[in-house]
């Protein structure tokens, strides 16, 4: 085994604590056809950017060996269902020769000293923490061996570490990690040089592992924010304005609402009327009873049509092409409507704000800036505000912001009591963060069997990046006046993520953003799903124009061997080109991002009997019947977790292509819950799904959290075009068909359901 040398630290304390710094790497690319110049993500991508930003404080990531022989690690990231607590436990277990169930991974509270090193996003967690966690574990292992050497009287190189946390001498005498935890502890911190072996095989990493929290999740024992029992933190909800970002000017019946059953407190806040009661059902009743005058909000009168017209006006023009007699062009314009950033675990937080201190509990992906801004909002020093990061049921970028935690803190301060704030589903859809509406204009040119230019102009409602890199300084920079600071972040993220995987000669991809009146955020995979879907549809058009098979065309112009390999895998496993019934078709697409490569083949059924099938109280439409997905992330820490991530991304991609969107009418979104926001349901989930995790000789992991979305979205769009004979130009394809009766805006939430049993199967 080859080895790399790192400097780590044994930190002072009563038991062994070890920490480590960080390293990064790069990957080469290969090319065919008319070369496209190297693009920014091939030199420095968003993952590199985030990893380097956190490098300065990476030595503050530490592992503790406990007296019972277990290892503990407080992960400075958010677990939102992606499985990083499991993969992190696997990394530590392998380095320490411990069973995975002897490693406890918790979530670290906000730690301002980490600066930029406590942001969860950009599929960066495993990439950025893999090396420092390994180094910290290696430091701990070395300290344990040195302590065992003293106790057993043998040289370190004569000792053997056995699986299970036992160190054995040549004569068979043994000592456990638990027995060594105290003796191995340092009286004061010291630097330690350790070597990391570059393994050719792994006893833990790369082997399928069930999630460490799976049993708790499926038995209902897993603790999310609203499950926590904080003393006297009673259910709290907010009555919000009927128009987006409206404020309550006057409340007519505060006294009446205070007298309602179970209600303990009512407060007129800047963002609405907060109600605290004994149960959430009583909160809902009280919210529905509020009678108030509201201001018109920030986007009154706006609709899908007015926003689209503004985007088309603001779109940057495409560069001119040379005048060549045989040059042919393919042109296309696409629209992507607003989409909800809501997760299954609704936006929620617990806050206990007192005169001289405060404590917050919430699922947060940027807890440092949350702590800093909440402290400023309630008038306390940062050191007096503790922010605890709880596990969350989904995020999709939503939890980069801390709207619920900030509101809970302000309500608790105003009421003078602890509160357990929960946003209603209607709040999430109508007042929460959305993926901004955007358009994409593409022109591609080919001559003589070669693509010589590919131009894409992407225009979007502002994507809010005012969380910065997770702390106040970059958050302040993102909030510079007139949207200029935020635009700089948007342009940076776009540039560091968008990579054309084909040799298409001169490639130009631009972004412009405007209109900061909406509540937006970085929905899963940020720009890539829309950019990739538009691009891959044009790739199919290019292939048809040049009389080439879509798969063979992609293969011929692929500029990366890993991309070609995943493309070949799905084409072979999915039997690309097989005979299909009229109205059904295959689609194929590729994507390259986050130091990985993905490809997707789908089969879709757009026949009338399928599109018109009846499911009770459901939107049906075209059905994706089969998905074959291949993913190369380099070193796959947990293939089972990776497969689950791709399955979730597949359903995301199907939803973006076919069913999921928000409808903006006269300053408010019509959707108000999951029953009328049409994410991929069971009846639209493919009955056949194959996920192929590609073998890799890379010693480093790549990003996986978002890798399943873009290629799936694009493949579904391409399959739909081939099945119907018409290329879709707006997404989702069913957006123009409003398939539900909108719920009321005043009151802003529907009544608690009483027909749950009738709706079960």
N, C-alpha and C positions, 0 to 999 in steps of 0.2 A: 504494500500500500504506500502510495506517495503521501507526503505530509506537507501541510502549510503551517507556519508558525504565527501565533497571535499572542498579544499581551492581554491578560485578564487581571482580575483583582479578587483577592480574598478579603471580604469586608469584615470589620470588627463586629463582635457580637457574642452572645452566649451560645449560639449554635452556628453551624457552618452556613455562610452566605457567600455566594460567588457571583461575579459579574463579568461582562465582556464587551468589547467594542465590535465594530461592524466592518464587513467587506462587501464589495460588489464585483460583478463580472459582466462580460459582453459576449455576444454571439455573432459569428460571421454569416454572410448571405451569399447565395450563388444566383446566377442570372442566365437567361436565354433571350433571343430576340433583340429588338432595338432597345438598348439599355435605358432604363429610367435612372436618373441620378439618385444617389443615396438620399433618403428622406430623413428629416430630423429624428423620428422615433428609432431609426436604425442606428443612430449615433448616441442619442440620449432620449429615452422615452419617459413617460410620466412616472413609471415605477422607479427608474433611476433617480429622477428628480425628487420624489418623495423619500426614497431611501437615503440619498445624500443629505436631504434636509434634516433627517433625524439622526445622522451619524454622530454629531457632536455630543449627544447625551446618551448614546447607546450603552455606555458603560454603567448606566444606572438601571439597566435591566438585570435582575438578580434571581438566583435560585437558592432556596433554603432547604437544607437537609434536616429533618425533624428527628426527635428522640425515638419515635416509633419506626424509624427507617424509611419513612416516606419522603418524597420530595415535593416542595410547594413552589408555585410560581404565580405571581400576580401579573397577568398579561396586560400590557398597556394598550389594549385594543378592545373593540366591542364584539361580543359574540351575539350575532343576530340571526342565528340559524345556519350559518355557513359552515360550521363544524371546526372552527379554528382552535377551540379548546381541546378537541380530540387530537388534531394534527400536532398541536404544540406539545401535548402530553407524549405523543409518539416520539417526537424529536428528543425530548428530555430522557424518556425511557431508554431509547437506544444508546445514548451517550453514557448513561449511568448504569447500564445493564440492569434495569429495573423492569418489572412488569408494568404495563400501562396503567393498571388499576392502582398502582402505588404512587402515581404522580397526580397531585391535585393542582388543577389550573383554575384560578379565580380571575376576576376582572379587577384591575387596579382602579382605585378612585382617581379623580383628577389630580395630577401631579404637575404643578406649574413648572417645576425644575426640569421636566422633560422637554419643554418648549415645543418644538415641531414634531416630537416623537410620540404623540398620543393621538394621532389621527387615523381612523379606519376608513379607507377608501381606495379606489383605483386598483382593486385586486392586489394590494401591496403587502398585506400582513405577513404572509409566509415568506415572500421574497425578502422583505426587510428584516425580519426577525430570525430567519433560519440560522445564519452564521452567528449572531451574538448569543442566541440561546444555546447553540452547540458549544460555543466557547465557554459560556458560564457553566454549563454542565461539565465540560472538560476540566475547568478550574476546580470545581467541587470534587470531581473524581480524583484529581491529583492530590488535593488536600486530604481526602480520605485515605488514599494510599500512603501518604507520608505519615499520617497519624497511626495507621495500621503497622507501618514499618517500625515505629517506636514501640508499640505495644507488643508486637510479635517478635521483634528482634531480628528481622530479616530485611534485606535490601528491597527497595521498592520494585526493582525489576525482577525479583524472585516471587513476588506476590501475584495472585490470580484473582480477578474479580469474577464472581459467579453470578448468574442471573438470579435476581431476587435480593440484591443488596448485601452480598456476603463476600468478604475478602479472605482468601485462604492462603496459608503459608505452605511451603514445600512439604512439611511434615504432617499436614492435615489440620493443624490448628486453625480456628476460624474466629473472625470477629465481624459483627454486622455493622451496617451503616448507622443504625440507631445508636449502637454503643460508641461509635466514633464521632457522632455529630458534635458532642461537647469537646472532646480532645482536639478535633480538627478545627474548631473555631479559633479565630484570630483575636488577640488582644487589641490589635490596631490594624487598619487596612494596609495591605501591601500588594505590590505588583507581582504577578506570576506569569511566566512565559509558558504557554502550552502549545502543543502541536495537534492539529486536527488531521486525522487520516482521511485521504480521499479514497473512500471505500469502493471496492468492486462489487460488494454484496452487502445487503442490509438485513439484520435480523428482525427489525421492526418496521422501519421506513419502507414504503413500497408494497407492504402486505395489507390486504383488506382488513379494516378494523371497524367494528361497530362503534357508533358514537358513544362517548362516555356518559352522555346524558339521555340516551335513547329510552331507557326504561322509565325514567322520571317523566319524560315528555309524553309517552304513550299512556301512562297511568295517571296523568294529570297532576303529578306531584312537582313538576318543574315550576320554579318560582319566577314569574314575571313581575313587572312593577306593581300592577294592581293586586297581585297575590300577597304582597308584603304586608305584614301586620305591624305598622308603626303606631305606637300608642297615641290614641285620640285623633289619628288622621282619618277623618270621615270622608265618604264619597263627595266629590265636588264636580260640577259641570258648569258650562258657560252658555248663556243665551246669546247668540251672535246675530249680527245684522243680516238682513235679507240680501243685501248687495255686498260684493267682495270688498273687504277691508273697511266696511262702514263702521261708524261708532254710534253708541247710544247717546243721543243728545239729552233726552229726558225720559225717566222711568215713571210711569203713572201709578203703579200699584205695588211699590216696594213693601209697604206694611202688610198688604194682603198676601203677598208671596211668603213673607216671613211667618205668617200664621198657618201656612199649609202643613199637613201632617209630615212629621219627621224633619222639617226644615229647621236648621239651627242658626244659619247665617245667610245673609244676602248682601252683596256688595256691588255697587255701580263702578265698574272698571273702565279703563280707556278702550279695551277691546271687547266689551260686552257686559252682561250682568252675570256675576258669579253666584252660584247657589250651592250651599253645603247642607247635606241632609244625612239621615241615618242609612239610607240605601240609595243606590244609583237609580232605582225605579222612582223613588220620591224626588230625586234630582230632576229626572226627565219630566215628571208631572209639573214641577215648579218652573222649569225652563219654558215649558209650553204655556204656562199661565202668565208669563211676563208680558206686559203691555208697555211699549216704548216707542218714542220717536227716534228715527235713525237718520244719519246723514247719508248721502247717496253713494259713498264709497269712492274707490279710485278709478273704476272702469265702467261707470254707469253708461248705458247706451251702447256699449261694445258687444259685438257678437263674433262668431267665427268669421263671418264675411268681412267685417271691418278690419279685423286683425290680419286676415289673409291679404287684403288689399294693401295694407301698410307694409307687410313683409315683402310683397312683390315689388313695391315701390323702392324699398330700401336695399334690395338685393344688389350686390356688386356685379358690374358687367363682366362678361367673360372676355378674355384677351382675344384679339383678332388673330385669325389664322392666315398663313400665306396663301396666295392665289395660285393653286396648282390645277391643271386641267383635269386630272384624274382623281383628285381628292374628293372623297365622299365623307359626309358627316352624319352622325346620329345625334339627334337633339331630344331632350326630354325635360319635363318639369314635374316636380312632385310636391305634394303637400302632406304634412304630418300634423295631425290635430293634437290639442292638449290631451295629456294623459295623467291619471292620478298617481301620486307617489305613495298612496296608502298601503300599509302593511297589514297583515292579519291581526297583529298585536297593535291595537290602536294607540295613537299618540297619548301618552300618559306620564304622570310624574307625581311624586310625593314631596311635599315641602313642609319643613318645620322652621319657620323664621321667628327668631326672638329678638329682643332689643340689642343683644351683643353678639349674636351668632346665628348661623343658619345651617341646616343640613338638607340636602336634596338627594332623592333617589330617582333615577330615570335611565332608560336605555339611550346612551349617548355615544356617538362616534367621534365627537370633538369635545371632550369634557373639559379641556383646559380653557378654551375660549368661552365655553358655557359658564364655568366658574367665574371667570374674569368679568363677563358681561352681567351675570346675575348679581354679583357683588356690587357692581356699579349701580344696577337698577334699584337695589334695596338699600343702598347707602352703607355698606359694610366693607371693611378691608377684605381682600382676597383670602388672607390667612384665617379669617373667621367664618368662611363659607366652605363647608365640606360637600363635595359632589361625589356621590357613589354611583358607579356604573352598574346597572342591572342587565341581565340577559333579556333579549328582545325576540319576539316572534316576527322576524322580517324587518327589512329596512329599505332596500332598493334606493339608497341614497337619502331617504327621508330623514334619518337620524343624524345626518351631518349637521342639521339644525336642531335647536333646542327650544323651539317655540313653547312646547308644553311645560318644560321645566321652568322657563322664565315666567310664564303665566302663573304657575303654581306658587312660585316664590312671591310674586307680587300679591296674589290673592291671600296667601298665608300672612303676609305682612299687614295687609289691609284688615283682615278679619281678626288677627291676633291669635290664631289657632292653627294647628297642623291641618293640612288638607291632602286628600288623595284625588288629584285631578284626572279625569278621563275625558278625552274628546269623544263625542258621538261620531258614528260613521258619517253622518251628514256633515259634521265639522271637517272631517278629513277630506271629503270629496269637494266641499264647497268653499272652505276657507283655508285648507291646508296647502301643502307644496304640490306643484304639478310639474310634469315635464313640459317645457315650453313648446308652444306651437312653432313650427318651422317649415321652411320650403327649401328645396334643392333643385338647382338648375344645372344640367349637365350637357356638355357637347364633347363628342369624341370624333376623331378624324382618322381615316385609314386610307391607305393607298398601296398598291402593289402587294397585297397580302399582309401588310404590317400596320399596326396601330401606331400612329405617329404623334398623337396628342390626346390627352384626356383632361378635360377642364370641368371643375365642379365648384359652383358658388352656392354656399349654404347660408341662409338667412334665418335668424331665430329671434323670437322674443327673448329678452335677457334671461340667461341662466344665472341664478344667484350663487356667487362664490364668496359671499361675505363672511363665511366661516374661515376664510383664508386657509392657512395650512394647520389650523387647529389652535391658534393662540392669537393674542390681541394685536400684536404688531402687524402680522400679515392680514389679519381681519380688518385692521384700520386701513391698510394699503388698498384692500379690495373695496373699501367703502369711500374712496376719494370722490369728490363732487362730480356731478353730471354723469355718473356711471362710468367714468374713465378708468377708475381703478378696477372695477369689476370686469370691464371689457378686456383689460390687460390680462387678468386671470383667465378669462374665457379663451382669448386668443392663444395663450400659453398651453392650456389644457388641450385645445383642439390641435395645435401644432404637434404636441408631444404624443398624441394618440392616433392620429390619422395617418395610416401607412398604406399606400397602394401596393397590393401584392403581385402586380403584373408589370411586365416590361411593356409599357405603353408610351414610350418616347418621352415627350415633354408633359409632365403631370403638374397640374396646378389645382390646389384645393384651398378655397378661401372661406372665411367665416365673417359675417357681420351680425351684431346683435343690437337690438334697440328695444325700447318700451319696458321700463322697469317697474310698471305698476302692478304686475301680477306677482303672486307668491310662487316662486319656482325653486327648483333644486336639481341636483345631479342624479336623475333617475338612472337606474342600473345600466352601466356601460356608457353613460353620458351621451356623446354625439354619435358613437359608432353604429348603433342599430339603424338609425335613419340614413346616415351617410352610406353604410354598406348596402342596405336594401336598394337605395337608388342606384348605386354604382353597379351592383350585380344585375339589376334589370337591364341596364344599358349594356353590360357585358353580353347578356343574352341577345340583345338587339344587334350588337356588333357581330356576334357569331352568326346570326341569321343573315345579316347583310353580306358577310364574307363567305356564306355557304359552308359553315363549319358546325360540327356537333358541339353543343355547349360544354360538355365535359372535356372533349379533346381540345377545344379552343382554350379553355382555362389552363389545361395542362401545358399546352404549347407556350403560353405567355407567362406562366408562373415564374417568378424570379427568386424563389426560395425553395430549397430542397425539402424542408419540413412541411411547407404548404403543399407541395406536390405529393408528399407521402400521405398526408391526411386526405387529400382529394382522391388519390388512388384507392385508399382504403374504403371510403364510403361508396365510391363507384362500383367497386368489386363486391362489397358486402351487400349493397342495395340493388345489385343487378341493374345498373344504369342501362337504359335503352331497351328494357324489356317491353313487350307489347302491352299496351294499356287500352282499356275501354274508352270509347268517345266520351268526353266530359271529365275524364280523369287524366292525370299527368304526373310526371316526376319533375322535380326542380332540384338544382344543385347549386351550392354557393360555398365560398371560402372566406376566411377572415384571419388577419394576423395582427396581434396586439399583445402587450404585456409579456413579451418574451415567449410567446406561445403561438401555436397555429391550430386552426380549427376548420373543419369542413362539415357540411350537412347535406344529406340527400333526403328529400321528403317525397311522399306520394299524397296527392290530394284528390278529393272527389267533389266535383262541382256539378254533378248531374242534378236535374230538378228534384228528383225524388229524395236526394240527400239534402240539398239546400232547404227544401221545404218540409223536412221531417219535423214531427211535432214532439216536443218535450214540455211537460207542464211548466208554465211560467218561465220559459227559457228562450234565449236567442240561440238558434242553431246555425244555419248557414253552411258554407263550404266546410268539409271535414278533412282534416289531415289524418290519413289512415295509417301512415307508416313514417318513422323517422330513423335514419341511420346517421349517427353523429360520431366523428372522430376528433380527438383532442390530444395535442402534444403540448404538455406544460413543462417539459424537461423532467426533472426528478419529481415524480408524483408521491407526495408524502403518504396519503391515504387514498388508494384507488377507489375504495368504496365511497368515501366521502366525495371524491371528485366526480364519480358517476352520478351521485345524487345532485350535486351542483349543476351538472349538465342537464339532468332531467328537469330541474326547476327552470333553468335558462331556456330550455326547449319550449316549455309552456309559456314563458314570457314572450318568446319570439312569435309563437302562434297567436297570442293575444294581440300583440302589436300589429300584426299583419291583418288579422281578420275581425276582431271584435272590440278591443279596449280603447275607449276614448271618452273625453268629457265634452259636453256640448255647451258652448257659451252662448247665452241669450240675454240681452239687455242687462249686462253687468253682473250676471251670476251664472254659475254652472248648474245644470239641471240635475245631474246625478246626486244622490243623497245616501247611498249605501251600496253594499255589494249586490243587492238584488237588482239594481239597475246600472251597475258598473260591470260590464261584461268581460271580466277576466276569463281565461280558458277554464271551462268547467269540465266535469267528468265526461259529459257527452260530447265534448269537443277535444278531449285528450286522445292522442293516437293509441289505438289498441296494440300497435307494435312499435316498440322503441328499443333501439340498440345503441349503446354507448361503447365506443372502442377507445380505451386509453392506450395511446401509442407507447411502445418501448422507447427508451431514451438512454443515451450514455452520458447525458449532462449531469454534472455533480450538483447543479443548483436547480431549485424549483422555480417555476414561472407563476404568473398570475392566473387564478382559476375562477374567482368569485363571479365574474361577469362574462366569462368566455363562451357561455352557451347561447347568448342572446342574438348577437349580430348575424352570425351565419344562418341560424334558424329562421329569423325574420326574413332574410334575403332569399333563402331557399323556398320558403312558403310563398313569397311574392312571385318568384319565378315560376313555381309550379302552377299557381293560380293563373298567371298569364298564358302558360302553355295549355292549360285545361280549358280556358274560356276563349282563347284566341285574341284576347284583348289585354294589353299591358295595363295594370292598375296604376293610377297616377295620384291617388289619395289614400291615406291610411289612418285607421283601419278601413278595409274595403266596405264595411257596412255602416260607416259613420253617417251617411246621409239618410239612413232609415232610423228614425227615432222609435225604438221598440218598447217604450214604456210611458206611463203617465207620470209626469214629474210630481214629486211630493211637495208639500206646501213650503213656502219660504217664511211665512208668519203663521203659526209658530215655526221655528227653524228646524225642529227635529220631529220625526213622527212619534206617535204614541208607542209605548212599550207593546210588543206583540203579545197576543193572547191565543194565537192559532198555531203555536209551534208544533204540536203533535200532528196536526193536519198536514204539515209540510214535511214530515219525515217519511222515509221509504222503508 
